[in-house]
């Protein structure tokens, strides 16, 4: 009878430890590709204080578009449309000078879904254009689409008129 009691106690300890591990790791993914502190850190960048009104459309279908505005502030890019749809926070951008303008790259993570948006763009004077690759992980697969964007430099007042 004594062995049964210690086996039962051992099982109870294993269950308690397992429950604690599950509780502590809830929301953690083994493939946790979420943003690092550096991706969310504020700083300064060469594109800061630029604002653009843009149109987002599925790649190859420029006539079907969504009005958006993108802001470069504190070393980060913010898309109003992405913020509205999935609460994407401003994310760090990486920029480099190229002949005739600047190229930029941003990887943004959605805090409410397992989704990312990777922005690749080019700024030439007061024009911006590029692609956004949106992907979301599902149970067994990843769904994604590529969007094109293009637009013009704008003031915050023009953004309010462009995207009420």
N, C-alpha and C positions, 0 to 999 in steps of 0.2 A: 504494500500500500504506500510505503514511503516513496518508492520510485515514481508512482503515478502522481503523487503530489508535486515532486520536484519537476517532473515533465510538464505538468500543467502550469507551474510557476514559470518555467522556461518559455513556454508558449506565450504566456501573458506578457512577459518581458519583450519577446520578439514582436508581438502585435503592437505594443506601446511604442517601441523604437521605430517600427515601420510607419506608424501613424505620424510620429514626429517628423520623420524624414519627408513624408508626403506633404505635410503641412508646411515645412520649411522650404520645399522646392516647388510649391504650387506656382505656376506661371513661369517657371524656368524651362527653357527648351535646351536640349543637348546641342542644338545647332543655333544657339542664341547669337544672331547676327545683328542685334540691336545696336543703337548708337552708343558710341563711347563718349566719355566726358569731353574729349576733344571735338567731336562732331557737334556738340551742343554749346561749346564754349563761345562766349562773345569775344570779339577782338576787333581788328580792323583789317580792311582789305582794299585793294586797288579799285574795286567796283562799288565801294560804299557810296551811298547817297544817289545811286542810279535807280530809277523807277521806270517800268515799261508797262504799257497796256498791250496785251497779247491775245491771240486767238489760239486755242488748243483744239486740235482735230486729229482723228485717226490718221495714221500715216497713209499718204496717197489720196486722202479725201479732204482737201483743204476747204471745200464749200460748206462742210458740216462742222461748225466750230462752237466752242464755248468761250465766252469772254472771260478773261483772267487778267490779273495784274501781278507783276512780280517786283519785289523790292529787294535791293541789296543794302543791308544795314549791319553794322557791327561785325563784319566778316561773315555774314550769314545771308542766305536767300530765303525769302518767304513768298509763297504763291497763295493768293487769297482763295483761289478755287480749291486747292489742295487742303488748305486750312479748314475751309467750310465743309468739305466732303468727308474728311477723315481726321481732322484735328492735327494735321502734320505741323510740327513746330518749325520755327526757322532753323535751318541747318547750315553748317559751315560750307562755304564754297572755296574752291581752289581755282585760281585764275592764272593765266600766263599770257604774256604779250605775244602776238603773232602779227605778221605783216598785215597792216590795215586795221588792226583792232585788238580784241582780247577774246580768248577762249575761256570757258569756265566749265566746271564739273561740280555736281552736288549729288550726294546720296542722302535722301531723306527717309526716315522711318516713321510709319504710322504707329502712334502709341496705343491705338484701340484694336488694331488688326495686325496680322503677321504680313504686312505689306511694305514695300519699298518703292520709291520713285527715284530713278537715276536720271538727272538732268545733264545733258551735254549741249552746250550752246556757244554761240559766237556773237560778239557785239562789234558792229562796224558803225562808228559814228553814233547816230541816234536810232539805229536799227538793231533788233535782236532776232535771232532765229536759232532753231536747234530741234532736238528730240528729247522726249521724256519716255523712259521705259518703265512702265508700271508693272509690278508683279506682286501677287499675293499667294501665299502658300496655303494649300488646302490639305485635307487629310492625307491623300496619297500623291498629290501632284501640285505643280505650281502653275497658276494661270497668269498670263501676262498679255500686255498689248503695248504697242509703240505709238506714241502720239507725236505730232509735229507742232511746233509753236513758232509764231513769228509776231513781231509787233514793233512799236515805236516808243521812243522815250516820251515820258509824260510827267506831269506834275501830280501831286496828290489830289488836287482839285479836279484834274482831268480824269483821274482814276475813278473818282466818285461819280462823274457823269457817264463814264464808259461802262461801269459795272455798278449800277444802283443797288 
